[in-house]
Amino acid sequence: MPLVGFGTWQLHGTAAYRGVRTALDVGYRLIDTATMYRNEKQVGRAIRESGIGREDLFVTTKLAPGNAAREQRTIEASLRALGLDHLDLWLVHWPPGARALVPTWEAFLAVRDAGLVTSVGVSNYSIAQIDRLVDATGEGPAVNQIPWAPSLFDPELLAANRELGVVVEGYSPFKNTNLKDPALEAIAKNHGVSTAQVVVRWHVQHEVVAIPKSASAERITQNFDVFGFELSSADMRELDDFGR
């Protein structure tokens, strides 16, 4: 699973298609969508027309909150919309009600075992909810996709997921960050990059998967250009302190 991917929340129609095409042309290989984003068809078209081999892509979509108990039909509909024969990762978008928590996870495991998806995970789950899944089935999610940014940095939460063998994937890195923060601007200036690039690089150095989203070709390109510089340990400590 790549450490930097392209998020597609709030991208619709032509904007979704162009955004994904630009991202793939730039070098992104992880594309994140969801049934409730209503852009799976546009994402799938962009993937097909990119000319990139399926084996080189990592595609994620998510079960809509209202589709618990309809997992099989939902994954089949998502695959049709995307024009794919399998997913790399399927996530439960939001925890269902307490009674449906384990049955939904059992259905996800069944879909994985049937070969429609390579891995299954969750989004917006607490550690207690993940513990329930493990206790009931003996298997935890491969990924937990949660809001993540320097302002939300929680080392205990990160460690707790990792102790369970769960990869943390962060969403809304910019929505949850003041990109004009003077301290962030100073770090960016020192490295000759944008504040958004600093935020994505901070994710990378924490080994938290980042999925920044933009409709701007310039920003899509810039957000992926984070492998040519490295934040110092002092930079990382200062950014971590944003969460205090």
N, C-alpha and C positions, 0 to 999 in steps of 0.2 A: 504494500500500500504506500503510494508516494506521500511524502511529508507535506507537500503543497499541492492543493487541488483547486478546482474552480467551482464555486457555489453558484446556484442559479435561482435562489429565492427572489421573488418579485421581478424576475425576467419573464416576459411573455411574448408570444408571437415572434415577429421578426427580430426583436431585441434578444430573445433567448437564443435563436438560431445564430445570429451574428456573434453574440458573446461567446458561445461554445466554439464556433468555428475559429474565432480569433484566439481563444485560449489554446485550442489544439494546435493551431499553426505556430503559436509562441513556444509551445513545449509542454504545457500541462498534459498530464495523462490520467489524472483523477478528476472525474466529473461527478458532481453531487446534485441530485434532483430529488423530487418527492411527488407522490401522487397528488397531494394537495397543492402543489405549485402549478399544476395544470400546464406544464410545458414539456412533458415527456416526449410528445411527438416531435417538437422542434429540436429537443436535445438529440433524439435518435436520428433525425435527418442530418444534423450537423456532424454526428459521428460517422454516418454512412458516407457523406460527401467529403469528409476530410481525407479519405484514402488511407487512414492509419489502420494497421492490422488490429483486429479485435484482441489478439494476445498481448498487445502493447498498451491496452487501456484498462482502467479500473473504474467501473461504473457502479454508482450507488443510487438506489431510490429508497423510498420509505412508505410504510403502510399508513394510510390516512387514519386519523383518530377514530372515525366512525366506522371503519371497516374491520374492526375486531370481530372474529367469528366468520369472516369471509376472506380469510387469508389466501386460500388457493385461487379463488376467482380474481382476487386483487393482483396477485403476482402474475397471473396469466395475462391480465389486462395491461399491466405495466410493461411486460415483455413485448406484447403486440405493439403498444404505442412506441416503445423504444426501437422496435425492429431487431431485437436481440433474442438469442436462444437461451441465454443465461445472464445472471447478474454476478458481479464480483462481491457485492455486499448489499444486503437488504436489512433495513432498520425498522424497528417499531418506533414510529415518529414521536409519540407521546405515550406515557404509561396509561393503559386502560384502567378501568375500575379494578378494585382489589380482587373481586371474584374472577375477573377475566385475565389477570396478570399472568398467572401460570399457564392457563389454557392457550393464550395467545403465543407464549413462548414455545410451548409444545408444538403448536402448529408451524411455527417458524423452523424449528428443528426438523420437522417432517418435510417441509419444502426443501430445506437444504439437503436432506438425505435422499430426496427424489432427484437431485441434480439440477434443480432450476436456479439455485444460487450457490456460490462457493462458500460464502460466510454469512452469518447472521449476527445482528447486534441490536442495540437499542439507542434511544436518544432521549435526553432529559430525564434519565433515571437516577435515583439516589442510590447510595451504596446499600441501604437496607432493602430496596427493591431488587437490586442485583443479587443480594444474598438469598432472597426468596426464590429466585429462579434457580440458583445453584443448589439450594437445599432440596427443591422439588424435582429437579431433573438431572442433577450432577454435572450440568454444563452451563457455563456462563457465556455472556455475549463476547464476541471478538472485539467489539468497539462500543464505546459510549460517547455519543455526540452531544456535547453540552456547550452552553455559552462560555467563551473563554477569551481573555484579554488580560493585559497587565493589571488592570483595575480589578479583575476577578481572580487574580492569582491566589490559589489555595493549595499549598504544598501537601497538606494532609489529605485533601480530596484526591489529588493527583496520585499520591502514594497508595491510597486505599484502592483506587481502580487498578493500579499496577500490581498490587499484591494479589488481586483476583485474576490477573492475566488479561486485563481489559485495556485496550489501546484507547487513549483519550483523543477525541477529535473535536477541535474547537470551532464553533460557528460565531458569526457576527463579531469578528475581531475589531472592526473599525466602529461599528455601532456602539460598542461598549468602551471606546477609547476616545479621549479628547486629543485629536491629532494636532492640536495647536498648543498642547501643554508645553511650557517653556523648557522643562527638563527633557522631554521627548525631542523637542526641536533641537536642543543642544547636542544630544547624542546623534541625531540624524545629520546635523551639520558637520560634526566631527568625522563622520564616515562618508560624507558626500552623497547621501541618499535621502529619500523622502521619509517622513515619519511613518507612513504606511509600510514602507519596506522594513523599517526597524521593528514594527510590531510583528510582521510575518517572520522575520528572522528570529525574533525572540521565541516564537512558537517552535521554529525548527531546532533551536539550540536546547529547548526543553523536550524535544522529541514528541511534541504534541502536533498532530496533524492540523494544518490550517486550510480553510476553504474560503478565502476572500472572494467577494463578488463585486463586479462592476459592469456597467454597460459601456464604459469608455475603453476603446481599444488601447489608448495610451496607458491608462491605469492598469488594465488587464496585463499588459506587457510588463509594466513596472513592478507590479505585485509579485510576478514570478522571478524577477531578477534579484534574487536574494542570496545567491550562492557565491557571490564574488567578494563578500566581506564577512567579517566575524565580529560579533559584539564581545567586548572584553568582560571579564568576570565582574568588574566594577559596574559596567553598563547593565549587566544582567541583574545584579543586586539592586541597582537603582530602579529598574523596571519592575522587579518583583515587589518592591516596596510600595508600588502603586496600589497593591491589593490590601494594604493595611488601613 
